[in-house]
């Protein structure tokens, strides 16, 4: 019975290494920064954040809706979607605060690290990226067992993802000193 879990720690370490080296950059490069700018300009920052939170909630609900079977297939997809929505929210807030939608990967990851309270030096380091990956996996993994129960798992997965994205948005707003300004969307 213990044999399947024998290599779990080393497998998790390998996954963290892959995610921190290639995964974050790949997700970052696939995000349409111009599209984020246009969406924030059109609808406003808070509506954009809500949209991302709902998208994350949807994948969380789907991943937990059918118990073990959907969890096995859905959790990896849900995890990538959760990271993508976190990145999109962070980019939107950075654009809103700075007025520039072009964000470099290193600058972006330093903000992500700060939002997770990981010390980031001048350069993006391997240990910083691994720290982010570990914190994301830990936060995500805590909810995984709860998703084994159909229907209840969907509610838990969806709610947890929604709350996670909203909390990330609040933290990034705080770091960027974005207050509750009233923004009139461009129509």
C-alpha positions in Angstrom: 0.0 0.0 0.0 2.8 2.4 0.8 4.8 1.5 -2.4 2.8 3.9 -4.8 3.7 6.8 -2.4 7.4 5.8 -2.0 8.6 8.3 -4.6 6.1 11.0 -4.0 8.5 13.4 -2.4 11.1 13.1 -5.3 8.3 13.3 -7.9 7.0 16.4 -6.3 10.5 17.9 -6.2 10.9 17.2 -10.0 7.5 18.8 -10.7 8.5 21.9 -8.7 11.8 22.1 -10.7 10.0 21.8 -14.0 7.3 24.3 -13.1 9.8 26.8 -11.7 12.2 26.6 -14.7 10.0 26.3 -17.7 6.4 26.3 -16.7 6.1 29.9 -15.3 7.8 31.4 -18.3 5.7 29.3 -20.7 2.5 30.4 -19.1 3.7 34.0 -18.9 4.6 34.0 -22.6 1.2 32.6 -23.7 -0.7 35.4 -22.0 -1.9 38.2 -24.3 -0.8 41.4 -22.5 -2.4 43.6 -25.1 -5.7 41.8 -24.6 -5.4 42.3 -20.8 -4.8 46.1 -21.4 -7.8 46.3 -23.7 -10.1 44.4 -21.3 -9.0 46.6 -18.3 -9.5 49.8 -20.4 -12.9 48.6 -21.5 -14.4 47.1 -18.4 -12.2 48.3 -15.5 -9.8 46.6 -13.3 -12.2 45.2 -10.7 -14.5 43.6 -13.4 -11.4 42.1 -15.0 -10.3 40.6 -11.7 -13.8 39.2 -11.1 -13.8 37.6 -14.6 -10.4 35.9 -13.8 -11.7 34.7 -10.4 -14.8 33.2 -12.1 -12.7 31.5 -14.7 -10.6 30.0 -12.0 -13.7 29.0 -10.0 -15.1 27.3 -13.1 -12.0 25.0 -13.6 -11.9 24.3 -9.8 -15.6 23.3 -9.8 -15.1 21.0 -12.9 -12.0 19.4 -11.4 -13.9 18.5 -8.2 -17.3 17.7 -9.7 -17.0 14.0 -10.3 -14.7 12.8 -7.5 -11.6 10.9 -8.2 -12.0 10.4 -11.9 -12.4 14.1 -12.8 -9.9 15.0 -10.2 -7.1 13.0 -11.8 -7.6 14.6 -15.2 -8.9 18.0 -14.0 -6.5 18.9 -11.3 -3.5 19.5 -13.6 -5.6 21.5 -16.0 -7.1 23.4 -13.0 -3.7 24.1 -11.6 -2.4 25.6 -14.8 -5.6 27.7 -15.2 -5.2 28.9 -11.6 -1.7 30.0 -12.3 -2.7 31.6 -15.6 -5.5 33.6 -13.9 -3.2 34.7 -11.1 -0.7 35.9 -13.7 -3.4 37.7 -15.7 -4.7 39.5 -12.6 -1.1 40.5 -11.6 -0.5 41.8 -15.1 -3.7 43.8 -15.1 -2.9 45.4 -11.8 0.7 46.2 -12.9 -0.7 47.8 -16.1 -3.3 49.7 -14.1 -0.7 51.0 -11.6 2.0 51.8 -14.2 0.1 52.6 -17.3 2.3 50.3 -19.4 1.1 46.9 -20.5 4.5 45.6 -21.5 5.9 43.7 -18.6 9.1 41.7 -18.6 9.2 38.2 -17.1 11.8 39.0 -14.4 10.0 42.1 -13.2 6.7 40.2 -13.2 8.1 37.2 -11.3 9.6 39.6 -8.7 6.1 40.9 -8.0 4.7 37.4 -7.9 7.4 36.5 -5.4 6.6 39.6 -3.3 2.9 38.7 -3.3 3.8 35.3 -1.9 6.1 37.0 0.6 9.2 35.4 -0.9 12.3 37.5 -0.7 13.3 38.5 -4.2 16.7 40.0 -4.9 17.7 42.1 -7.9 17.6 39.0 -10.2 15.0 36.3 -10.5 16.8 33.3 -8.9 16.2 29.6 -9.2 15.4 29.4 -5.5 12.9 32.2 -5.7 11.1 30.4 -8.6 11.1 27.1 -6.7 9.7 28.9 -3.6 6.8 30.3 -5.7 6.1 26.8 -7.2 6.2 25.2 -3.8 3.8 27.7 -2.2 1.4 27.3 -5.2 1.5 23.5 -5.0 1.1 23.6 -1.2 -2.0 25.9 -1.4 -3.4 23.8 -4.2 -2.6 20.5 -2.6 -4.4 21.3 0.6 -7.7 21.4 -1.3 -7.0 18.2 -3.4 -8.3 15.7 -0.9 -11.5 17.7 -0.3 -12.2 17.4 -4.1 -12.6 13.6 -3.9 -16.2 13.9 -2.8 -18.5 14.6 -5.9 -20.5 17.8 -5.8 -19.0 18.9 -2.5 -15.6 18.8 -4.3 -17.0 21.1 -7.0 -18.2 23.7 -4.5 -14.9 23.5 -2.6 -12.7 23.6 -5.7 -14.7 26.5 -7.3 -14.9 28.5 -4.1 -11.2 28.0 -3.2 -10.0 29.1 -6.6 -12.2 32.2 -6.6 -11.0 33.2 -3.2 -7.4 32.5 -4.1 -7.5 34.8 -7.2 -9.3 37.5 -5.2 -6.7 37.4 -2.4 -3.9 37.5 -4.9 -5.5 40.6 -6.4 -5.8 42.3 -3.1 -2.1 41.6 -2.2 -0.9 42.8 -5.6 -3.0 45.9 -5.4 -1.5 46.6 -2.0 2.0 46.1 -3.3 1.3 48.4 -6.2 -0.5 50.9 -4.0 -3.7 50.6 -6.1 -6.5 52.1 -4.1 -10.3 52.0 -4.8 -10.1 54.7 -7.4 -13.1 55.1 -9.6 -12.2 54.4 -13.2 -14.5 55.1 -16.1 -14.2 52.4 -18.6 -13.4 53.4 -22.2 -16.4 52.6 -24.4 
